[in-house]
Amino acid sequence: MATRGVWQLQKVTIRYCQHGGSSKHVREMFKDPRFLQFVKENPQVTFETEVKGARHPILIGDYITNERKVVDVKNKQIPDVMAMLERLRNTSGRKMTAMKRPVISKRPTIQGIWQPDLEFPEFKIDHRL
């Protein structure tokens, strides 16, 4: 996500196991043309890989605001991992806050409620030279 024209995601670290079965699709993803195209299309993001033995694969997104998001991708197919990469790129790094109840304003709109069947009188302008 870009805020004022500045992409928020700085770095993505792809951590996986060299031998583990849950990292199989992540290892295959490095050869996939969709991943290579994604890396080319996003030069603002630094991609790093880390091999950690006996660990499930994760994606770590580091943002400009010093926030960090960690996404678990164990046993995920390549399209799912790519969707998680896009999701990391398209978010700002801030925590999501849920609205617990609907917002009720003390000052309702002064324009009234819009209705699609409103009819306006015809407006004519006489042009004189």
Secondary structure, DSSP 4 states (H G I P E B T S, - for coil): -EETTEESEEEEEEEE-SS-GGGHHHHHHTT-HHHHHHHHH-TTSEEEEEE-TT---EEEEEETTS-EEEEE-TT--HHHHHHHHHHHHHS-SPPP----S----SS--SS----TT------------
